[in-house]
């Protein structure tokens, strides 16, 4: 499993590494990085049922955290390790669609925030735009540049394909993510963007002539489109949310008081590849059959470990910035965006967005909350504002002065905006 104190190697043997370019069909359109812990667990259960070489080590899940152990509870949950015991329940997950306005508001230019809400209102339940950016600008009296900046911010924090103007554009964006991550052939995006109509009516021969691909390649691309691409973004409003039965990221307190991050990797699930080929002749058909299953099993373990490694880097970076928040609460929250973390660890902001979206963080005390709580601007100011308003109604001008005395120098209109966003609307 991936932890902050262990430098886990994700490299496989050279013969296996060459086969890792193709993902098995059990992975979803956004790749394993966007999958929740529950979805990864479901994927491993399917793989265990289908692959005779993949097996789970002897033992059972820890009743406290779900980590695979030989028996009983794991050392952390027994209170013998540096972390505290877990609490029994979990808090309800947050629908990513409901936070899109807030998340995109952290990314958009300040002069385009008014346009952002208007553009979001033009998203359908599938996450598509209901008209073109130019039509939005004309209909709502917005500068076209503000509309495009709002779309950039939405796409930076949202799932692949959000705010596309057509289903083809939505599918092409998902295909591009797969191709960029090495999970699909590089020509898949062109196949979706330019030849989806021919594929829909079964004209594979026309696609072969137009692209120069072989018929087998075209059929492979068609299978990927059917199995992994979705005609809606991940947070489709009428799609049931996945239950958050376990956290995606665990935060422990070491004996010296420092914080340690752990993300479940393949060992967490007890997965291992069985050696069933011992004693079989090298040239036998059974040997070749087993090799294919071994590659598939090792490929799955690699993908789980790579997801864990990416989530670990992102969370460690965010935790480093939010130590005071984790120790003392919202009043000590530091402004931090997904773009900030992406720049610091050297990845694209959309990678951080996919990694954080829908994920759950288990705190040292056992409380489970959204991983997105580590990100945001104005959290500390809002906390102080709510505390101040609890004493009674205060004009915005005096609230601004009180915030300034505590180090939060913000405009009066921002104070009013923060006030309206609080549960206590004074």
The 8 nearest C-alpha neighbors of each residue, nearest first, counted from 0:
[[1, 264, 263, 266, 267, 265, 2, 262],
 [0, 2, 262, 261, 264, 307, 308, 263],
 [3, 1, 261, 5, 4, 260, 262, 0],
 [2, 4, 260, 259, 5, 261, 1, 311],
 [5, 3, 2, 6, 259, 260, 1, 261],
 [4, 6, 2, 7, 3, 1, 0, 8],
 [7, 5, 8, 4, 3, 2, 1, 308],
 [8, 6, 5, 1, 9, 0, 308, 2],
 [7, 9, 10, 6, 11, 304, 5, 308],
 [8, 10, 7, 301, 304, 11, 305, 308],
 [11, 9, 8, 12, 16, 301, 13, 7],
 [12, 10, 16, 15, 13, 9, 301, 297],
 [11, 13, 15, 14, 16, 10, 17, 297],
 [14, 12, 16, 15, 11, 17, 10, 18],
 [13, 15, 12, 16, 17, 18, 11, 294],
 [14, 16, 12, 18, 13, 17, 11, 294],
 [17, 15, 13, 18, 19, 11, 14, 12],
 [16, 18, 15, 19, 14, 13, 20, 12],
 [19, 17, 16, 15, 20, 21, 294, 14],
 [20, 18, 16, 21, 17, 298, 15, 22],
 [19, 21, 181, 18, 182, 22, 17, 183],
 [20, 22, 182, 19, 183, 23, 18, 181],
 [23, 21, 182, 24, 20, 26, 19, 183],
 [24, 22, 25, 26, 21, 295, 299, 298],
 [23, 25, 26, 22, 226, 227, 27, 223],
 [24, 26, 23, 42, 27, 45, 46, 22],
 [27, 25, 24, 30, 31, 23, 28, 22],
 [26, 28, 227, 30, 29, 25, 31, 24],
 [27, 29, 227, 228, 30, 173, 26, 229],
 [28, 30, 27, 33, 173, 177, 176, 31],
 [31, 29, 32, 27, 28, 33, 26, 177],
 [30, 32, 34, 33, 26, 306, 29, 302],
 [33, 31, 306, 30, 34, 354, 353, 29],
 [32, 34, 353, 31, 354, 29, 30, 35],
 [35, 33, 31, 32, 38, 39, 36, 30],
 [36, 34, 38, 37, 358, 39, 33, 247],
 [35, 37, 39, 247, 38, 40, 246, 245],
 [38, 36, 40, 35, 39, 41, 244, 243],
 [39, 37, 41, 35, 40, 36, 34, 42],
 [40, 38, 42, 36, 41, 37, 43, 35],
 [39, 41, 37, 43, 38, 42, 36, 44],
 [40, 42, 38, 44, 39, 43, 37, 45],
 [43, 41, 39, 45, 40, 44, 25, 38],
 [42, 44, 46, 40, 45, 41, 47, 39],
 [43, 45, 41, 47, 42, 46, 40, 48],
 [46, 44, 48, 42, 43, 47, 49, 41],
 [45, 47, 43, 49, 48, 44, 50, 42],
 [48, 46, 44, 45, 50, 49, 53, 43],
 [47, 49, 45, 46, 50, 44, 51, 43],
 [48, 50, 46, 47, 45, 51, 53, 44],
 [49, 51, 52, 47, 53, 46, 48, 292],
 [52, 50, 53, 49, 47, 54, 292, 48],
 [53, 51, 273, 50, 272, 293, 292, 54],
 [54, 52, 272, 50, 296, 51, 47, 271],
 [55, 53, 271, 270, 272, 47, 52, 273],
 [54, 56, 270, 269, 271, 57, 53, 268],
 [57, 55, 269, 58, 270, 54, 271, 67],
 [58, 56, 69, 55, 59, 269, 68, 67],
 [57, 59, 69, 68, 70, 56, 67, 60],
 [58, 60, 67, 68, 69, 70, 61, 57],
 [61, 59, 67, 65, 66, 68, 62, 58],
 [60, 62, 65, 72, 66, 63, 64, 73],
 [63, 61, 65, 64, 60, 72, 71, 66],
 [64, 62, 61, 76, 65, 85, 72, 87],
 [63, 65, 66, 61, 62, 245, 76, 85],
 [64, 66, 61, 60, 62, 63, 67, 245],
 [67, 65, 267, 61, 60, 64, 68, 268],
 [66, 68, 60, 269, 268, 59, 267, 61],
 [69, 67, 58, 70, 59, 60, 61, 66],
 [68, 70, 58, 59, 57, 67, 71, 56],
 [71, 69, 68, 58, 59, 72, 61, 73],
 [70, 72, 61, 73, 69, 68, 62, 59],
 [73, 71, 61, 76, 62, 77, 74, 70],
 [72, 74, 76, 75, 61, 68, 77, 71],
 [75, 73, 77, 79, 80, 76, 78, 72],
 [76, 74, 80, 78, 77, 73, 82, 79],
 [75, 77, 84, 78, 73, 74, 63, 72],
 [78, 76, 74, 75, 79, 72, 73, 84],
 [77, 79, 75, 76, 84, 80, 83, 74],
 [80, 78, 74, 77, 75, 81, 76, 82],
 [79, 81, 75, 74, 82, 78, 77, 83],
 [82, 80, 253, 254, 252, 83, 75, 79],
 [83, 81, 251, 252, 80, 75, 253, 363],
 [82, 84, 78, 363, 364, 85, 75, 81],
 [85, 83, 76, 78, 365, 86, 77, 82],
 [86, 84, 365, 63, 76, 87, 83, 364],
 [87, 85, 365, 88, 366, 84, 364, 63],
 [86, 88, 85, 89, 63, 365, 366, 64],
 [89, 87, 86, 90, 366, 367, 365, 85],
 [90, 88, 367, 91, 366, 87, 244, 243],
 [89, 91, 367, 368, 92, 88, 366, 243],
 [92, 90, 89, 93, 243, 368, 242, 367],
 [91, 93, 90, 94, 243, 369, 368, 357],
 [92, 94, 95, 91, 369, 357, 97, 98],
 [93, 95, 96, 97, 92, 98, 234, 357],
 [96, 94, 98, 97, 93, 234, 99, 357],
 [97, 95, 99, 98, 94, 234, 236, 235],
 [96, 98, 95, 94, 99, 100, 93, 101],
 [99, 97, 101, 95, 96, 100, 102, 94],
 [98, 100, 102, 96, 101, 97, 103, 95],
 [101, 99, 103, 98, 102, 104, 116, 119],
 [100, 102, 104, 98, 99, 103, 105, 375],
 [103, 101, 99, 104, 105, 100, 98, 156],
 [102, 104, 106, 153, 152, 105, 100, 101],
 [105, 103, 101, 102, 107, 106, 100, 112],
 [106, 104, 103, 102, 107, 336, 101, 376],
 [105, 107, 103, 152, 104, 108, 102, 336],
 [108, 106, 152, 104, 105, 149, 103, 109],
 [109, 107, 111, 110, 106, 112, 148, 149],
 [108, 110, 111, 112, 107, 104, 113, 106],
 [109, 111, 108, 112, 113, 145, 107, 114],
 [112, 110, 114, 145, 108, 109, 113, 115],
 [113, 111, 115, 114, 109, 110, 104, 107],
 [112, 114, 115, 111, 116, 117, 110, 109],
 [113, 115, 117, 111, 112, 116, 118, 145],
 [116, 114, 149, 112, 118, 117, 113, 119],
 [117, 115, 119, 118, 114, 113, 120, 100],
 [116, 118, 120, 114, 115, 119, 121, 113],
 [117, 119, 115, 121, 120, 116, 114, 146],
 [120, 118, 116, 121, 122, 117, 115, 100],
 [119, 121, 117, 118, 122, 116, 123, 115],
 [120, 122, 119, 118, 128, 129, 123, 117],
 [123, 121, 128, 127, 126, 119, 120, 129],
 [122, 124, 126, 125, 127, 129, 128, 121],
 [123, 125, 126, 236, 235, 122, 127, 237],
 [126, 124, 231, 123, 235, 127, 232, 236],
 [125, 127, 123, 161, 122, 124, 232, 162],
 [128, 126, 162, 163, 122, 123, 125, 164],
 [129, 127, 122, 164, 162, 130, 121, 163],
 [128, 130, 121, 122, 123, 127, 164, 131],
 [131, 129, 128, 134, 132, 164, 135, 121],
 [130, 132, 134, 133, 164, 135, 128, 129],
 [133, 131, 135, 134, 136, 146, 130, 147],
 [134, 132, 136, 131, 135, 137, 143, 130],
 [133, 135, 137, 131, 136, 132, 138, 130],
 [136, 134, 132, 138, 133, 137, 139, 131],
 [135, 137, 141, 133, 143, 134, 140, 139],
 [136, 138, 134, 140, 135, 139, 133, 141],
 [139, 137, 135, 136, 140, 134, 141, 133],
 [140, 138, 136, 141, 137, 135, 117, 134],
 [139, 141, 137, 136, 138, 142, 135, 143],
 [140, 142, 136, 139, 143, 137, 145, 114],
 [143, 141, 145, 144, 136, 146, 140, 137],
 [144, 142, 146, 145, 136, 141, 147, 133],
 [143, 145, 147, 142, 146, 148, 141, 149],
 [146, 144, 148, 142, 111, 143, 147, 149],
 [145, 147, 143, 149, 144, 148, 150, 114],
 [146, 148, 150, 144, 149, 145, 151, 143],
 [149, 147, 151, 145, 150, 146, 144, 152],
 [150, 148, 115, 146, 152, 147, 151, 107],
 [149, 151, 147, 153, 148, 152, 154, 146],
 [152, 150, 148, 154, 149, 153, 155, 147],
 [151, 153, 155, 107, 149, 103, 106, 150],
 [154, 152, 150, 103, 155, 151, 156, 157],
 [153, 155, 157, 151, 152, 156, 161, 150],
 [154, 156, 152, 349, 153, 157, 151, 348],
 [157, 155, 352, 154, 153, 103, 349, 102],
 [156, 158, 154, 153, 155, 161, 159, 352],
 [157, 159, 161, 232, 233, 160, 353, 156],
 [160, 158, 173, 161, 172, 157, 232, 154],
 [159, 161, 169, 172, 163, 173, 158, 162],
 [160, 162, 126, 163, 159, 158, 154, 232],
 [163, 161, 127, 128, 126, 164, 160, 122],
 [164, 162, 127, 169, 161, 168, 165, 160],
 [163, 165, 128, 127, 131, 162, 168, 130],
 [166, 164, 168, 167, 163, 169, 127, 128],
 [165, 167, 169, 168, 230, 170, 164, 163],
 [168, 166, 170, 165, 169, 171, 192, 191],
 [167, 169, 171, 165, 166, 170, 163, 172],
 [168, 170, 160, 166, 172, 163, 167, 171],
 [171, 169, 173, 167, 172, 168, 228, 174],
 [170, 172, 174, 168, 188, 173, 169, 191],
 [173, 171, 160, 175, 169, 174, 170, 159],
 [172, 174, 170, 176, 159, 171, 175, 160],
 [173, 175, 171, 177, 188, 172, 176, 170],
 [176, 174, 178, 172, 173, 177, 188, 179],
 [177, 175, 179, 173, 174, 178, 180, 172],
 [178, 176, 182, 174, 180, 183, 175, 179],
 [177, 179, 183, 175, 181, 185, 180, 176],
 [180, 178, 176, 181, 177, 175, 185, 182],
 [179, 181, 177, 178, 182, 176, 183, 30],
 [182, 180, 178, 20, 179, 183, 177, 184],
 [181, 183, 177, 21, 22, 180, 178, 20],
 [182, 184, 178, 177, 181, 21, 185, 187],
 [183, 185, 186, 187, 178, 182, 181, 220],
 [186, 184, 178, 187, 183, 188, 179, 181],
 [185, 187, 184, 189, 188, 190, 178, 183],
 [188, 186, 190, 189, 185, 184, 220, 191],
 [189, 187, 191, 174, 171, 190, 175, 186],
 [190, 188, 192, 191, 186, 187, 193, 194],
 [189, 191, 187, 194, 188, 193, 192, 186],
 [192, 190, 195, 188, 189, 171, 194, 193],
 [191, 193, 189, 171, 190, 188, 167, 194],
 [194, 192, 190, 189, 191, 195, 196, 188],
 [195, 193, 190, 196, 197, 191, 192, 198],
 [194, 196, 191, 198, 197, 199, 193, 192],
 [195, 197, 199, 198, 194, 200, 193, 202],
 [198, 196, 202, 199, 200, 194, 195, 201],
 [197, 199, 201, 195, 196, 200, 202, 203],
 [198, 200, 196, 197, 201, 195, 202, 194],
 [201, 199, 197, 198, 202, 196, 203, 195],
 [200, 202, 198, 199, 203, 197, 204, 196],
 [203, 201, 197, 204, 205, 198, 200, 206],
 [202, 204, 206, 205, 201, 198, 207, 197],
 [203, 205, 207, 206, 202, 208, 214, 201],
 [206, 204, 208, 203, 207, 202, 209, 197],
 [205, 207, 203, 209, 204, 208, 210, 194],
 [208, 206, 204, 212, 205, 210, 211, 209],
 [209, 207, 205, 206, 211, 210, 204, 212],
 [208, 210, 206, 207, 211, 205, 212, 204],
 [211, 209, 212, 207, 208, 206, 190, 205],
 [210, 212, 207, 208, 209, 213, 206, 214],
 [213, 211, 207, 210, 216, 217, 214, 208],
 [214, 212, 216, 215, 207, 217, 211, 210],
 [213, 215, 217, 216, 207, 218, 212, 203],
 [214, 216, 218, 213, 217, 219, 212, 220],
 [217, 215, 219, 213, 214, 218, 212, 220],
 [216, 218, 220, 214, 219, 215, 221, 213],
 [217, 219, 221, 215, 220, 216, 214, 222],
 [220, 218, 216, 222, 217, 221, 215, 223],
 [221, 219, 217, 223, 218, 222, 216, 187],
 [220, 222, 218, 224, 219, 223, 217, 225],
 [221, 223, 219, 225, 220, 224, 226, 218],
 [224, 222, 220, 226, 221, 225, 227, 219],
 [223, 225, 221, 228, 222, 226, 227, 220],
 [226, 224, 222, 223, 227, 221, 228, 229],
 [227, 225, 223, 224, 222, 228, 24, 27],
 [226, 228, 28, 27, 223, 224, 225, 229],
 [229, 227, 28, 224, 170, 226, 225, 173],
 [228, 230, 231, 227, 170, 28, 232, 173],
 [231, 229, 166, 170, 228, 169, 232, 125],
 [232, 230, 125, 229, 235, 126, 233, 169],
 [231, 233, 126, 234, 235, 125, 161, 158],
 [234, 232, 235, 158, 231, 229, 159, 238],
 [233, 235, 232, 96, 236, 95, 238, 94],
 [236, 234, 125, 238, 237, 233, 232, 124],
 [235, 237, 238, 124, 234, 125, 96, 239],
 [238, 236, 235, 239, 124, 234, 240, 125],
 [237, 239, 235, 236, 240, 234, 233, 241],
 [240, 238, 237, 241, 236, 235, 242, 234],
 [241, 239, 242, 238, 94, 234, 92, 243],
 [240, 242, 243, 239, 37, 38, 35, 244],
 [243, 241, 244, 240, 37, 92, 245, 91],
 [242, 244, 245, 241, 92, 37, 246, 359],
 [245, 243, 242, 37, 246, 89, 36, 241],
 [246, 244, 243, 247, 36, 37, 64, 65],
 [245, 247, 359, 248, 360, 361, 36, 249],
 [246, 248, 36, 359, 358, 360, 262, 35],
 [247, 249, 262, 360, 246, 261, 361, 359],
 [250, 248, 361, 261, 260, 360, 262, 362],
 [249, 251, 260, 362, 363, 259, 361, 261],
 [252, 250, 82, 363, 259, 258, 253, 260],
 [251, 253, 258, 82, 257, 256, 81, 363],
 [254, 252, 81, 256, 255, 257, 258, 82],
 [253, 255, 81, 256, 252, 257, 82, 80],
 [256, 254, 253, 257, 252, 81, 258, 259],
 [257, 255, 253, 254, 252, 258, 81, 251],
 [258, 256, 253, 255, 252, 259, 254, 251],
 [257, 259, 252, 251, 253, 256, 250, 260],
 [260, 258, 251, 3, 250, 252, 261, 253],
 [259, 261, 250, 3, 2, 249, 315, 251],
 [260, 262, 2, 249, 1, 248, 3, 250],
 [261, 263, 248, 1, 307, 311, 249, 264],
 [264, 262, 0, 267, 307, 1, 261, 265],
 [265, 263, 0, 304, 267, 307, 266, 303],
 [264, 266, 267, 268, 300, 270, 303, 304],
 [267, 265, 269, 268, 0, 264, 270, 263],
 [268, 266, 66, 263, 264, 265, 269, 67],
 [269, 267, 266, 265, 270, 67, 66, 264],
 [270, 268, 266, 55, 56, 67, 267, 265],
 [271, 269, 55, 268, 265, 266, 54, 56],
 [272, 270, 54, 55, 53, 273, 269, 56],
 [271, 273, 53, 52, 54, 296, 274, 293],
 [272, 274, 52, 275, 53, 271, 54, 293],
 [275, 273, 276, 272, 277, 52, 293, 289],
 [274, 276, 277, 273, 52, 289, 279, 278],
 [277, 275, 279, 274, 278, 286, 289, 285],
 [276, 278, 279, 275, 274, 280, 286, 281],
 [277, 279, 276, 280, 275, 281, 286, 274],
 [278, 280, 276, 277, 286, 281, 283, 285],
 [281, 279, 283, 282, 278, 286, 285, 276],
 [280, 282, 283, 286, 279, 287, 284, 278],
 [283, 281, 280, 284, 286, 287, 285, 279],
 [282, 284, 286, 285, 280, 281, 287, 279],
 [285, 283, 287, 286, 288, 282, 289, 281],
 [284, 286, 288, 283, 287, 289, 279, 276],
 [285, 287, 289, 283, 284, 288, 276, 281],
 [288, 286, 290, 284, 289, 285, 291, 283],
 [287, 289, 285, 286, 291, 290, 284, 292],
 [290, 288, 292, 286, 291, 287, 293, 285],
 [291, 289, 293, 287, 292, 288, 294, 286],
 [292, 290, 294, 289, 293, 288, 295, 287],
 [291, 293, 295, 289, 294, 290, 296, 52],
 [294, 292, 290, 296, 295, 291, 52, 289],
 [293, 295, 297, 291, 292, 296, 298, 290],
 [294, 296, 298, 292, 293, 297, 299, 291],
 [297, 295, 293, 299, 298, 294, 53, 292],
 [298, 296, 300, 294, 299, 295, 301, 293],
 [297, 299, 295, 301, 296, 300, 19, 294],
 [300, 298, 302, 296, 301, 297, 303, 295],
 [301, 299, 297, 303, 302, 298, 265, 304],
 [302, 300, 298, 304, 299, 303, 305, 297],
 [301, 303, 305, 299, 304, 300, 306, 298],
 [304, 302, 300, 306, 305, 301, 264, 265],
 [305, 303, 264, 307, 301, 306, 302, 265],
 [304, 306, 308, 302, 307, 303, 301, 309],
 [307, 305, 32, 303, 309, 304, 308, 302],
 [308, 306, 304, 310, 305, 262, 264, 309],
 [307, 309, 305, 311, 306, 310, 1, 304],
 [308, 310, 306, 312, 311, 307, 305, 313],
 [311, 309, 307, 313, 308, 312, 314, 306],
 [310, 312, 308, 314, 309, 313, 315, 307],
 [313, 311, 315, 309, 310, 314, 316, 308],
 [312, 314, 310, 316, 311, 315, 309, 317],
 [313, 315, 317, 311, 316, 312, 318, 310],
 [316, 314, 318, 312, 317, 313, 311, 319],
 [315, 317, 319, 313, 314, 318, 312, 340],
 [318, 316, 314, 320, 319, 315, 321, 373],
 [319, 317, 321, 315, 320, 316, 322, 314],
 [318, 320, 316, 317, 321, 322, 315, 314],
 [321, 319, 317, 318, 322, 316, 333, 335],
 [320, 322, 318, 324, 323, 319, 333, 325],
 [323, 321, 325, 324, 319, 318, 320, 326],
 [324, 322, 326, 325, 321, 331, 327, 332],
 [323, 325, 332, 331, 328, 321, 327, 326],
 [326, 324, 322, 323, 327, 328, 321, 318],
 [327, 325, 323, 324, 322, 328, 331, 321],
 [326, 328, 324, 323, 325, 331, 329, 330],
 [327, 329, 324, 330, 325, 331, 326, 332],
 [330, 328, 332, 331, 379, 324, 382, 378],
 [329, 331, 379, 382, 328, 332, 383, 380],
 [330, 332, 324, 329, 323, 379, 328, 333],
 [333, 331, 324, 379, 329, 330, 378, 321],
 [332, 334, 335, 321, 331, 320, 379, 324],
 [335, 333, 376, 375, 377, 332, 336, 374],
 [334, 336, 374, 375, 333, 376, 339, 337],
 [337, 335, 339, 338, 374, 375, 105, 340],
 [336, 338, 340, 339, 351, 348, 341, 352],
 [337, 339, 341, 348, 336, 340, 342, 106],
 [340, 338, 336, 342, 337, 341, 343, 335],
 [339, 341, 343, 337, 338, 342, 344, 316],
 [340, 342, 338, 346, 348, 339, 343, 344],
 [343, 341, 345, 339, 340, 344, 338, 346],
 [342, 344, 340, 341, 345, 339, 316, 346],
 [343, 345, 341, 342, 346, 340, 312, 313],
 [344, 346, 342, 343, 341, 347, 340, 348],
 [347, 345, 341, 344, 342, 348, 350, 351],
 [346, 348, 350, 349, 341, 351, 345, 342],
 [349, 347, 338, 341, 351, 350, 337, 352],
 [348, 350, 352, 155, 351, 347, 353, 156],
 [351, 349, 353, 348, 347, 352, 354, 346],
 [350, 352, 354, 348, 349, 353, 337, 355],
 [351, 353, 349, 156, 355, 350, 354, 356],
 [354, 352, 33, 350, 356, 351, 355, 349],
 [353, 355, 351, 33, 352, 32, 356, 350],
 [354, 356, 352, 358, 353, 351, 370, 371],
 [357, 355, 353, 358, 354, 352, 95, 33],
 [356, 358, 355, 95, 359, 35, 369, 93],
 [359, 357, 355, 356, 370, 247, 35, 369],
 [360, 358, 369, 246, 370, 247, 368, 248],
 [361, 359, 248, 370, 368, 367, 246, 369],
 [362, 360, 367, 249, 366, 246, 250, 365],
 [361, 363, 250, 365, 366, 364, 367, 360],
 [364, 362, 251, 250, 365, 83, 252, 82],
 [363, 365, 362, 366, 83, 85, 84, 86],
 [366, 364, 85, 86, 362, 363, 361, 367],
 [367, 365, 362, 361, 364, 368, 86, 89],
 [366, 368, 361, 89, 360, 90, 362, 365],
 [369, 367, 360, 359, 90, 370, 361, 366],
 [368, 370, 359, 371, 360, 372, 358, 92],
 [369, 371, 360, 359, 372, 358, 373, 355],
 [370, 372, 369, 373, 374, 355, 356, 358],
 [373, 371, 370, 374, 369, 375, 368, 360],
 [374, 372, 371, 370, 317, 321, 375, 318],
 [375, 373, 335, 372, 371, 336, 337, 334],
 [374, 376, 335, 334, 336, 378, 105, 377],
 [377, 375, 334, 378, 335, 105, 374, 333],
 [376, 378, 380, 379, 381, 334, 375, 417],
 [379, 377, 381, 380, 376, 332, 382, 329],
 [378, 380, 330, 382, 332, 329, 381, 377],
 [381, 379, 377, 383, 382, 378, 384, 407],
 [380, 382, 384, 378, 379, 383, 377, 417],
 [383, 381, 379, 385, 384, 380, 330, 329],
 [382, 384, 386, 380, 381, 385, 387, 330],
 [385, 383, 381, 387, 382, 386, 380, 388],
 [384, 386, 388, 382, 387, 383, 381, 389],
 [385, 387, 383, 389, 384, 388, 382, 390],
 [388, 386, 384, 389, 385, 390, 383, 391],
 [387, 389, 385, 390, 391, 386, 392, 384],
 [388, 390, 386, 387, 391, 385, 392, 423],
 [391, 389, 388, 387, 392, 386, 393, 385],
 [390, 392, 388, 389, 393, 387, 425, 386],
 [391, 393, 388, 425, 394, 390, 389, 387],
 [392, 394, 391, 398, 395, 397, 388, 396],
 [395, 393, 396, 397, 398, 392, 399, 415],
 [394, 396, 398, 397, 399, 411, 414, 415],
 [397, 395, 399, 398, 394, 411, 400, 393],
 [398, 396, 400, 399, 395, 394, 401, 393],
 [397, 399, 395, 401, 400, 396, 402, 394],
 [398, 400, 402, 396, 397, 401, 395, 411],
 [401, 399, 403, 397, 398, 402, 404, 396],
 [402, 400, 398, 404, 403, 399, 397, 405],
 [401, 403, 407, 399, 405, 404, 400, 398],
 [404, 402, 408, 407, 400, 406, 405, 401],
 [403, 405, 401, 402, 406, 400, 407, 408],
 [406, 404, 402, 403, 407, 401, 408, 383],
 [405, 407, 403, 404, 408, 402, 401, 380],
 [408, 406, 403, 402, 405, 409, 380, 404],
 [409, 407, 403, 406, 402, 410, 399, 404],
 [410, 408, 407, 413, 411, 399, 414, 403],
 [411, 409, 413, 412, 414, 408, 399, 415],
 [410, 412, 414, 413, 399, 395, 396, 415],
 [411, 413, 415, 414, 410, 416, 395, 409],
 [414, 412, 416, 410, 415, 411, 417, 409],
 [413, 415, 411, 417, 412, 416, 418, 395],
 [414, 416, 418, 412, 413, 417, 419, 395],
 [415, 417, 413, 419, 414, 418, 412, 420],
 [418, 416, 420, 414, 415, 419, 381, 413],
 [417, 419, 415, 416, 420, 421, 414, 424],
 [418, 420, 416, 417, 421, 424, 415, 425],
 [421, 419, 417, 418, 416, 422, 424, 423],
 [420, 422, 423, 418, 419, 424, 417, 385],
 [423, 421, 424, 420, 419, 385, 418, 425],
 [424, 422, 421, 425, 385, 418, 388, 419],
 [423, 425, 419, 421, 422, 418, 420, 388],
 [424, 423, 392, 418, 388, 419, 393, 391]]
